[in-house]
């Protein structure tokens, strides 16, 4: 496959991530911070997000498994996850966290447990999607091409 074809696939895939609500404009802003002096900036920030989200999801699981759930603690974990997902543009994770926080306010354990599963699912989906995106970028660069910026692809 030639570089032009790989770039076209990357553009279509990237557009689909936005159209399906996995990513929002915050991800574009993150990409704009990347330059030649720090070519792996986005990958590094996203990797840190997934490390952090893994820890928070484990903390949430433990907190919701307690005989007496501390909803303030659960809410603080969800709030952290909402903030970090928002900062990288992981829109569907952020939206699932908003619903989760509503159940925390109501002190609804079952609602919180359902939301935890939803957040885990959305987090895994966006992780897989971004890993695919980054793999595509590596292949383009390895073939001698460059990654178009968001303005170039019509965002």
NUFISE-388447 format. One record per atom (N, C-alpha, C): residue in one letter; x, y, z; atom name. Coordinates in nm, 4 decimals. Each point is the difference from the previous one (the first is absolute). Layout:
   type          u          v          w   atom
      A          X          Y          Z     CA
...
END
This chain:
   type          u          v          w   atom
      X     0.0843    -0.1176     0.0000      N
      X    -0.0843     0.1176     0.0000     CA
      X     0.0890     0.1242     0.0000      C
      X    -0.0330     0.0983    -0.0850      N
      X     0.0841     0.1192    -0.0052     CA
      X    -0.0382     0.0993     0.1101      C
      X     0.0878     0.0967     0.0227      N
      X    -0.0178     0.0964     0.1083     CA
      X    -0.1298     0.0790    -0.0176      C
      X    -0.0302     0.0377    -0.1224      N
      X    -0.1236     0.0757    -0.0257     CA
      X    -0.1239    -0.0777     0.0425      C
      X    -0.0003    -0.1273    -0.0292      N
      X    -0.1126    -0.0849     0.0368     CA
      X    -0.0083    -0.0159     0.1525      C
      X     0.1159    -0.0153     0.0649      N
      X     0.0018    -0.0121     0.1464     CA
      X    -0.0512     0.1286     0.0643      C
      X     0.0405     0.1141    -0.0566      N
      X    -0.0468     0.1285     0.0548     CA
      X    -0.1510     0.0148    -0.0168      C
      X    -0.0517    -0.0416    -0.1143      N
      X    -0.1453     0.0081    -0.0223     CA
      X    -0.0749    -0.0877     0.1000      C
      X     0.0535    -0.1195     0.0259      N
      X    -0.0625    -0.0878     0.0996     CA
      X     0.0044     0.0638     0.1384      C
      X     0.1134     0.0618     0.0327      N
      X     0.0149     0.0670     0.1291     CA
      X    -0.1025     0.1126     0.0138      C
      X    -0.0164     0.0786    -0.1074      N
      X    -0.0963     0.1112     0.0020     CA
      X    -0.1413    -0.0534     0.0234      C
      X    -0.0393    -0.1021    -0.0733      N
      X    -0.1347    -0.0565     0.0155     CA
      X    -0.0199    -0.0569     0.1402      C
      X     0.1004    -0.0683     0.0500      N
      X    -0.0088    -0.0594     0.1335     CA
      X    -0.0118     0.1098     0.1059      C
      X     0.0829     0.1040    -0.0131      N
      X    -0.0041     0.1116     0.0949     CA
      X    -0.1368     0.0672    -0.0024      C
      X    -0.0514     0.0256    -0.1180      N
      X    -0.1333     0.0620    -0.0111     CA
      X    -0.1053    -0.0867     0.0679      C
      X     0.0110    -0.1312    -0.0163      N
      X    -0.0999    -0.0901     0.0598     CA
      X     0.0044     0.0070     0.1532      C
      X     0.1191     0.0192     0.0570      N
      X     0.0112     0.0096     0.1458     CA
      X    -0.0730     0.1222     0.0526      C
      X     0.0016     0.1079    -0.0766      N
      X    -0.0724     0.1204     0.0402     CA
      X    -0.1498    -0.0160    -0.0248      C
      X    -0.0361    -0.0548    -0.1158      N
      X    -0.1427    -0.0147    -0.0332     CA
      X    -0.0703    -0.0974     0.0942      C
      X     0.0713    -0.1031     0.0459      N
      X    -0.0594    -0.0984     0.0909     CA
      X     0.0075     0.0445     0.1458      C
      X     0.0553     0.1200     0.0240      N
      X     0.0011     0.0570     0.1340     CA
      X     0.1093    -0.0521     0.0916      C
      X     0.0953    -0.0743    -0.0533      N
      X     0.1097    -0.0480     0.0850     CA
      X     0.0896     0.1171     0.0410      C
      X     0.0222     0.0924    -0.0944      N
      X     0.0880     0.1138     0.0244     CA
      X    -0.0742     0.1305    -0.0253      C
      X     0.0488     0.1063     0.0669      N
      X    -0.0564     0.1322    -0.0246     CA
      X     0.1127     0.0997    -0.0268      C
      X    -0.0342     0.1272    -0.0066      N
      X     0.0970     0.1029    -0.0396     CA
      X     0.1203     0.0087     0.0937      C
      X    -0.0137    -0.0465     0.1225      N
      X     0.1139     0.0029     0.0917     CA
      X     0.1146    -0.0870    -0.0534      C
      X    -0.0322    -0.1096    -0.0666      N
      X     0.1041    -0.0856    -0.0591     CA
      X     0.0746     0.0758    -0.1095      C
      X    -0.0740     0.0794    -0.0789      N
      X     0.0639     0.0823    -0.1030     CA
      X     0.0981     0.0975     0.0638      C
      X    -0.0415     0.0623     0.1109      N
      X     0.0868     0.0958     0.0682     CA
      X     0.1254    -0.0690     0.0526      C
      X    -0.0172    -0.1219     0.0484      N
      X     0.1143    -0.0780     0.0478     CA
      X     0.0979    -0.0232    -0.1152      C
      X    -0.0534    -0.0350    -0.1164      N
      X     0.0860    -0.0254    -0.1159     CA
      X     0.0746     0.1257    -0.0442      C
      X    -0.0633     0.1153     0.0178      N
      X     0.0648     0.1251    -0.0413     CA
      X     0.1197     0.0334     0.0877      C
      X     0.0074    -0.0583     0.1188      N
      X     0.1126     0.0237     0.0904     CA
      X     0.1233    -0.0828    -0.0379      C
      X    -0.0207    -0.0971    -0.0872      N
      X     0.1098    -0.0869    -0.0430     CA
      X     0.0767     0.0675    -0.1133      C
      X     0.1330    -0.0074     0.0059      N
      X     0.0825     0.0538    -0.1076     CA
      X     0.1261    -0.0841    -0.0159      C
      X     0.0911     0.0463    -0.0861      N
      X     0.1219    -0.0763    -0.0276     CA
      X     0.0848    -0.0219     0.1253      C
      X    -0.0040     0.0974     0.0928      N
      X     0.0828    -0.0132     0.1203     CA
      X    -0.0568    -0.1038     0.0968      C
      X    -0.1272    -0.0324    -0.0149      N
      X    -0.0624    -0.1009     0.0861     CA
      X    -0.0994    -0.0812    -0.0833      C
      X     0.0527    -0.0840    -0.0906      N
      X    -0.0869    -0.0704    -0.0956     CA
      X    -0.0919    -0.1061     0.0626      C
      X     0.0299    -0.0426     0.1221      N
      X    -0.0826    -0.1028     0.0642     CA
      X    -0.0903     0.0570     0.1086      C
      X    -0.0209     0.1307    -0.0015      N
      X    -0.0754     0.0662     0.1059     CA
      X    -0.1386    -0.0616     0.0208      C
      X    -0.0764    -0.0142    -0.1074      N
      X    -0.1375    -0.0505     0.0124     CA
      X    -0.0001    -0.1437     0.0528      C
      X     0.0863    -0.0833    -0.0543      N
      X     0.0084    -0.1396     0.0452     CA
      X     0.0348    -0.0049     0.1489      C
      X     0.0943     0.0844     0.0423      N
      X     0.0402     0.0012     0.1409     CA
      X    -0.1146     0.0446     0.0908      C
      X    -0.0694     0.1074    -0.0378      N
      X    -0.1110     0.0508     0.0818     CA
      X    -0.1123    -0.1029     0.0071      C
      X    -0.0319    -0.0604    -0.1131      N
      X    -0.1071    -0.1000    -0.0041     CA
      X     0.0402    -0.1234     0.0808      C
      X     0.1257    -0.0402    -0.0081      N
      X     0.0473    -0.1148     0.0791     CA
      X    -0.0126     0.0273     0.1490      C
      X     0.0362     0.1212     0.0417      N
      X    -0.0148     0.0380     0.1411     CA
      X    -0.1471    -0.0020     0.0417      C
      X    -0.0878     0.0462    -0.0897      N
      X    -0.1434    -0.0044     0.0293     CA
      X    -0.0451    -0.1438     0.0246      C
      X     0.0413    -0.0923    -0.0855      N
      X    -0.0453    -0.1384     0.0159     CA
      X     0.0591    -0.0657     0.1243      C
      X     0.1224     0.0351     0.0364      N
      X     0.0561    -0.0505     0.1261     CA
      X    -0.0825     0.0518     0.1178      C
      X    -0.0297     0.1281    -0.0037      N
      X    -0.0776     0.0638     0.1065     CA
      X    -0.1422    -0.0560     0.0055      C
      X    -0.0608    -0.0158    -0.1162      N
      X    -0.1383    -0.0492    -0.0020     CA
      X    -0.0082    -0.1439     0.0502      C
      X     0.1016    -0.0796    -0.0293      N
      X     0.0037    -0.1383     0.0497     CA
      X     0.0008    -0.0017     0.1527      C
      X     0.0836     0.0859     0.0570      N
      X     0.0078     0.0101     0.1465     CA
      X    -0.1344     0.0472     0.0580      C
      X    -0.0583     0.1025    -0.0613      N
      X    -0.1279     0.0519     0.0494     CA
      X    -0.1124    -0.1032    -0.0126      C
      X    -0.0018    -0.0745    -0.1090      N
      X    -0.1034    -0.1030    -0.0174     CA
      X     0.0161    -0.1109     0.1040      C
      X     0.1239    -0.0350     0.0328      N
      X     0.0229    -0.0987     0.1066     CA
      X    -0.0445     0.0550     0.1352      C
      X     0.0329     0.1272     0.0267      N
      X    -0.0435     0.0638     0.1242     CA
      X    -0.1524     0.0028     0.0090      C
      X    -0.0642     0.0321    -0.1100      N
      X    -0.1468     0.0052    -0.0027     CA
      X    -0.0605    -0.1380     0.0256      C
      X     0.0578    -0.1010    -0.0604      N
      X    -0.0494    -0.1368     0.0187     CA
      X     0.0088    -0.0386     0.1473      C
      X     0.1152     0.0276     0.0609      N
      X     0.0173    -0.0306     0.1431     CA
      X    -0.0989     0.0792     0.0857      C
      X    -0.0159     0.1279    -0.0291      N
      X    -0.0885     0.0855     0.0796     CA
      X    -0.1452    -0.0463    -0.0090      C
      X    -0.0421    -0.0445    -0.1182      N
      X    -0.1391    -0.0445    -0.0172     CA
      X    -0.0223    -0.1414     0.0533      C
      X     0.1079    -0.0728     0.0289      N
      X    -0.0118    -0.1351     0.0556     CA
      X    -0.0043     0.0005     0.1531      C
      X     0.0145     0.1177     0.0605      N
      X    -0.0035     0.0086     0.1467     CA
      X    -0.1428    -0.0228     0.0512      C
      X    -0.0129    -0.0579     0.1187      N
      X    -0.1345    -0.0210     0.0576     CA
      X    -0.0751     0.1319     0.0174      C
      X     0.0748     0.1049     0.0372      N
      X    -0.0596     0.1326     0.0129     CA
      X     0.0741     0.0924    -0.0954      C
      X    -0.0662     0.0399    -0.1083      N
      X     0.0653     0.0779    -0.1049     CA
      X     0.0163     0.1457     0.0442      C
      X     0.1230     0.0506    -0.0136      N
      X     0.0291     0.1409     0.0269     CA
      X    -0.0217     0.0764    -0.1313      C
      X    -0.1185     0.0590    -0.0149      N
      X    -0.0343     0.0646    -0.1267     CA
      X     0.0841     0.1242    -0.0276      C
      X     0.0475     0.0656     0.1058      N
      X     0.0888     0.1159    -0.0209     CA
      X     0.1306    -0.0459    -0.0641      C
      X     0.0527    -0.1115     0.0466      N
      X     0.1226    -0.0554    -0.0561     CA
      X    -0.0227    -0.0441    -0.1448      C
      X    -0.1095    -0.0722    -0.0224      N
      X    -0.0329    -0.0455    -0.1359     CA
      X    -0.0116     0.1209    -0.0925      C
      X    -0.0719     0.1025     0.0463      N
      X    -0.0191     0.1194    -0.0821     CA
      X     0.1336     0.0686    -0.0293      C
      X     0.0908     0.0020     0.0967      N
      X     0.1296     0.0654    -0.0246     CA
      X     0.0797    -0.0763    -0.1062      C
      X    -0.0065    -0.1327     0.0021      N
      X     0.0674    -0.0791    -0.1042     CA
      X    -0.0625     0.0272    -0.1374      C
      X    -0.1333     0.0017    -0.0042      N
      X    -0.0686     0.0228    -0.1275     CA
      X     0.0318     0.1404    -0.0512      C
      X     0.0044     0.0963     0.0924      N
      X     0.0315     0.1380    -0.0371     CA
      X     0.1405     0.0079    -0.0623      C
      X     0.0966    -0.0698     0.0600      N
      X     0.1368    -0.0022    -0.0547     CA
      X     0.0012    -0.0615    -0.1400      C
      X    -0.0723    -0.1101    -0.0150      N
      X    -0.0041    -0.0675    -0.1298     CA
      X    -0.0684     0.0871    -0.1049      C
      X    -0.1068     0.0665     0.0406      N
      X    -0.0707     0.0909    -0.0913     CA
      X     0.0935     0.1105    -0.0460      C
      X     0.0754     0.0577     0.0935      N
      X     0.0918     0.1078    -0.0350     CA
      X     0.1111    -0.0447    -0.0929      C
      X     0.0597    -0.1136     0.0300      N
      X     0.1116    -0.0454    -0.0841     CA
      X    -0.0497    -0.0466    -0.1373      C
      X    -0.1166    -0.0627    -0.0055      N
      X    -0.0528    -0.0409    -0.1310     CA
      X    -0.0371     0.1231    -0.0824      C
      X    -0.0520     0.1018     0.0664      N
      X    -0.0329     0.1244    -0.0683     CA
      X     0.1253     0.0670    -0.0552      C
      X     0.1102    -0.0067     0.0758      N
      X     0.1232     0.0680    -0.0414     CA
      X     0.0646    -0.0619    -0.1232      C
      X    -0.0270    -0.1274    -0.0282      N
      X     0.0550    -0.0600    -0.1231     CA
      X    -0.1047    -0.0086    -0.1110      C
      X    -0.1235     0.0403     0.0310      N
      X    -0.1041    -0.0024    -0.1023     CA
      X    -0.0711    -0.1327    -0.0136      C
      X     0.0057    -0.0845     0.1037      N
      X    -0.0696    -0.1293    -0.0022     CA
      X    -0.1457     0.0229     0.0389      C
      X    -0.0757     0.0461    -0.0948      N
      X    -0.1350     0.0498     0.0234     CA
      X    -0.0965    -0.1029     0.0587      C
      X     0.0011    -0.1206    -0.0515      N
      X    -0.0954    -0.1007     0.0487     CA
      X     0.0317    -0.0439     0.1422      C
      X     0.1281    -0.0028     0.0362      N
      X     0.0378    -0.0315     0.1378     CA
      X    -0.0494     0.1131     0.0909      C
      X     0.0255     0.1234    -0.0412      N
      X    -0.0438     0.1167     0.0774     CA
      X    -0.1518    -0.0034     0.0213      C
      X    -0.0752    -0.0265    -0.1055      N
      X    -0.1466    -0.0025     0.0110     CA
      X    -0.0487    -0.1113     0.0928      C
      X     0.0664    -0.1147    -0.0053      N
      X    -0.0364    -0.1101     0.0905     CA
      X     0.0285     0.0396     0.1455      C
      X     0.1051     0.0771     0.0212      N
      X     0.0326     0.0475     0.1355     CA
      X    -0.1042     0.0988     0.0513      C
      X    -0.0542     0.0810    -0.0881      N
      X    -0.1046     0.0950     0.0404     CA
      X    -0.1209    -0.0760     0.0526      C
      X    -0.0414    -0.1039    -0.0725      N
      X    -0.1129    -0.0824     0.0454     CA
      X     0.0338    -0.0687     0.1326      C
      X     0.1228    -0.0471     0.0120      N
      X     0.0480    -0.0681     0.1205     CA
      X    -0.0130     0.0935     0.1208      C
      X     0.0402     0.1245    -0.0172      N
      X    -0.0040     0.0961     0.1115     CA
      X    -0.1440     0.0249     0.0458      C
      X    -0.0931    -0.0048    -0.0922      N
      X    -0.1411     0.0168     0.0382     CA
      X    -0.0443    -0.1116     0.0935      C
      X     0.0422    -0.1225    -0.0285      N
      X    -0.0337    -0.1128     0.0883     CA
      X     0.0699     0.0124     0.1349      C
      X     0.1210     0.0583    -0.0001      N
      X     0.0699     0.0243     0.1277     CA
      X    -0.0818     0.0975     0.0857      C
      X    -0.0487     0.1065    -0.0640      N
      X    -0.0812     0.0980     0.0726     CA
      X    -0.1228    -0.0652     0.0618      C
      X    -0.0613    -0.0914    -0.0746      N
      X    -0.1205    -0.0693     0.0488     CA
      X     0.0346    -0.1119     0.0981      C
      X     0.1298    -0.0278     0.0159      N
      X     0.0492    -0.1107     0.0828     CA
      X    -0.0638    -0.1330    -0.0419      C
      X    -0.0032    -0.0191    -0.1316      N
      X    -0.0597    -0.1183    -0.0615     CA
      X     0.1122    -0.0990    -0.0356      C
      X     0.0188    -0.0995     0.0865      N
      X     0.1110    -0.0956    -0.0178     CA
      X    -0.0136    -0.0759    -0.1315      C
      X    -0.1180    -0.0513    -0.0288      N
      X    -0.0177    -0.0781    -0.1236     CA
      X     0.0224     0.0866    -0.1231      C
      X    -0.0513     0.1229     0.0035      N
      X     0.0225     0.0927    -0.1113     CA
      X     0.1490     0.0268    -0.0184      C
      X     0.0708     0.0176     0.1113      N
      X     0.1451     0.0225    -0.0055     CA
      X     0.0722    -0.1209    -0.0596      C
      X    -0.0416    -0.1188     0.0401      N
      X     0.0651    -0.1216    -0.0532     CA
      X    -0.0232    -0.0140    -0.1504      C
      X    -0.1220     0.0311    -0.0440      N
      X    -0.0282    -0.0045    -0.1449     CA
      X     0.0845     0.1034    -0.0739      C
      X     0.0090     0.1190     0.0580      N
      X     0.0808     0.1056    -0.0630     CA
      X     0.1478    -0.0370    -0.0025      C
      X     0.0467    -0.0649     0.1041      N
      X     0.1401    -0.0433     0.0023     CA
      X     0.0266    -0.0931    -0.1186      C
      X    -0.0900    -0.0933    -0.0246      N
      X     0.0169    -0.0907    -0.1142     CA
      X    -0.0005     0.0773    -0.1317      C
      X    -0.0880     0.1000    -0.0096      N
      X    -0.0079     0.0831    -0.1206     CA
      X     0.1291     0.0791    -0.0191      C
      X     0.0505     0.0594     0.1078      N
      X     0.1244     0.0771    -0.0078     CA
      X     0.1155    -0.0914    -0.0409      C
      X     0.0061    -0.1195     0.0597      N
      X     0.1062    -0.0957    -0.0363     CA
      X    -0.0076    -0.0342    -0.1484      C
      X    -0.1219    -0.0232    -0.0485      N
      X    -0.0201    -0.0351    -0.1407     CA
      X     0.0439     0.1148    -0.0924      C
      X    -0.0452     0.1212     0.0313      N
      X     0.0367     0.1155    -0.0832     CA
      X     0.1506     0.0249     0.0039      C
      X     0.0598    -0.0168     0.1166      N
      X     0.1438     0.0191     0.0146     CA
      X     0.0765    -0.1010    -0.0853      C
      X    -0.0428    -0.1253     0.0036      N
      X     0.0648    -0.1039    -0.0803     CA
      X    -0.0176     0.0281    -0.1495      C
      X    -0.1201     0.0413    -0.0392      N
      X    -0.0247     0.0299    -0.1417     CA
      X     0.0906     0.1124    -0.0495      C
      X     0.0049     0.1112     0.0750      N
      X     0.0804     0.1126    -0.0465     CA
      X     0.1487    -0.0358     0.0044      C
      X     0.0409    -0.0820     0.0949      N
      X     0.1398    -0.0445     0.0046     CA
      X     0.0340    -0.0787    -0.1262      C
      X    -0.0852    -0.0938    -0.0364      N
      X     0.0239    -0.0798    -0.1215     CA
      X    -0.0003     0.0878    -0.1245      C
      X    -0.0925     0.0947    -0.0068      N
      X    -0.0093     0.0892    -0.1167     CA
      X     0.1259     0.0857    -0.0121      C
      X     0.0459     0.0545     0.1127      N
      X     0.1199     0.0846    -0.0045     CA
      X     0.1258    -0.0819    -0.0285      C
      X     0.0069    -0.1215     0.0517      N
      X     0.1145    -0.0855    -0.0329     CA
      X     0.0054    -0.0271    -0.1498      C
      X    -0.1155    -0.0219    -0.0602      N
      X    -0.0064    -0.0209    -0.1451     CA
      X     0.0443     0.1266    -0.0734      C
      X    -0.0486     0.1148     0.0449      N
      X     0.0375     0.1271    -0.0620     CA
      X     0.1513     0.0211     0.0071      C
      X     0.0586    -0.0239     0.1174      N
      X     0.1442     0.0197     0.0169     CA
      X     0.0810    -0.0998    -0.0840      C
      X    -0.0514    -0.1226    -0.0123      N
      X     0.0667    -0.1000    -0.0840     CA
      X    -0.0004     0.0460    -0.1460      C
      X    -0.1135     0.0535    -0.0437      N
      X    -0.0089     0.0501    -0.1372     CA
      X     0.1004     0.1134    -0.0220      C
      X     0.0127     0.0883     0.1000      N
      X     0.0944     0.1112    -0.0105     CA
      X     0.1433    -0.0516    -0.0100      C
      X     0.0333    -0.1013     0.0804      N
      X     0.1354    -0.0577    -0.0049     CA
      X     0.0289    -0.0579    -0.1382      C
      X    -0.0995    -0.0666    -0.0585      N
      X     0.0193    -0.0596    -0.1322     CA
      X     0.0210     0.1072    -0.1065      C
      X    -0.0738     0.1103     0.0112      N
      X     0.0151     0.1091    -0.0974     CA
      X     0.1410     0.0592     0.0096      C
      X     0.0434     0.0273     0.1239      N
      X     0.1331     0.0581     0.0210     CA
      X     0.1089    -0.0979    -0.0446      C
      X    -0.0170    -0.1283     0.0318      N
      X     0.0984    -0.1012    -0.0393     CA
      X     0.0116    -0.0106    -0.1522      C
      X    -0.1100     0.0302    -0.0699      N
      X     0.0015    -0.0064    -0.1465     CA
      X     0.0495     0.1309    -0.0624      C
      X     0.0421     0.0940     0.0868      N
      X     0.0549     0.1255    -0.0511     CA
      X    -0.1007     0.1126    -0.0123      C
      X    -0.1196    -0.0205     0.0482      N
      X    -0.1034     0.1028    -0.0089     CA
      X    -0.0090     0.0823     0.1267      C
      X    -0.0926     0.0950    -0.0018      N
      X    -0.0248     0.0813     0.1190     CA
      X    -0.1489    -0.0030     0.0312      C
      X    -0.0309     0.0300     0.1245      N
      X    -0.1386    -0.0024     0.0451     CA
      X    -0.0613     0.1366    -0.0278      C
      X    -0.1134     0.0038    -0.0689      N
      X    -0.0636     0.1304    -0.0257     CA
      X    -0.0493     0.0608     0.1321      C
      X    -0.0023     0.1337     0.0069      N
      X    -0.0594     0.0609     0.1187     CA
      X    -0.1508     0.0133    -0.0202      C
      X    -0.0703     0.0344     0.1055      N
      X    -0.1465    -0.0007    -0.0042     CA
      X    -0.0568     0.0987    -0.1022      C
      X     0.0679     0.1134    -0.0190      N
      X    -0.0495     0.0965    -0.0996     CA
      X     0.0076    -0.0586    -0.1398      C
      X     0.1038    -0.0788    -0.0245      N
      X     0.0192    -0.0591    -0.1320     CA
      X    -0.1082    -0.1032    -0.0336      C
      X    -0.0624    -0.0576     0.1022      N
      X    -0.0993    -0.1037    -0.0292     CA
      X    -0.1424     0.0526     0.0149      C
      X    -0.0124     0.1291     0.0211      N
      X    -0.1334     0.0582     0.0017     CA
      X    -0.0673     0.0072     0.1338      C
      X     0.0769     0.0122     0.1078      N
      X    -0.0597     0.0148     0.1332     CA
      X     0.0047     0.1449     0.0411      C
END
